Amino acid sequence: SSVKTFDVNVSIFVDIDTPSEAYVFSTVNIAQTKISKSLLYDLFDLADKRSPQKLCHNIAVAMNSLEGSPFENRIKRLGVAGPKTEPTAITQAAFVNALMKYISKEPLQDRDLYMRRKKPLPYSGRDAGKYIFRHFLIDERDFELTDIIWNYFTAISQRWPDAWASDNDGVMIRKTNGFMAFMRFLKICYQELGKDVPSTQDFFEVFHGMDIDQWEFTTDNYKPGSSGEGALFRRLKSVSSF
């Protein structure tokens, strides 16, 4: 049988560095054969330049690996549980996505600026109030942003210790919808406190006044998915002092 000639599109990247190779690989595979978004974010560990993705990835790694963290062994790296990962762990992608929403509205654009040795600009107007942690990216205050997330969820674990420590499938406070609801509430809490880096005690005082029982955080009350997330977020707002 005869073979007809045909054209093949080829892209050639000259002098591309390893982080960029990893980024191209992940982008192509995300668009074609799906790969885990947690793997996508993990590839930013190879990058030698700053980016919102790398910042959020580094915080997720720190929160998962450091002793005493409220998320110690509770974040699934690469989207799958490791040998030490607890049953109710959230994915790295969930953690990164929730935090990135407070840092950048155009993460790829910010990354490209850093790649060109430029620095992203602060937001103004409504965006300044929406992206509450952007200045931590721009000012390279990674440790302080980590402290905020650490302090916030430590306060939650202290306010509802039994629910937070529970691995019962019916308890959702540490599951994805519980985590996402508390991350949504974080913006309200952070803005109302009015402190650059609130302490665990600052956050605890907010939660201490909330009339929510330990065992209200169940999948019966807050269903898996976005509906349960939204319901818990509204509940937190309704019982807060803000």
Secondary structure, 3 states (H helix, E strand, C coil): CCCCCCCCCCCCCCCCCHHHHHHHHHHHHHHCCCCCHHHHHHHHHHCCCCCHHHHHHHHHHHHHHCCCCCCCCCEEHHHCCCCCCCCCCEEHHHHHHHHHCCCCCCHHHHHHHHHCCCCCCCCCCHHHHHCCCHHHHHCCCHHHHHHHHHHHHHHHHHHCHHHHHCCCCCECCCCHHHHHHHHHHHHHHHHHHCCCCCCHHHHHHHHHCCCCCHHHCECCCCCCCHHHHHHHHHHHHHHCCC
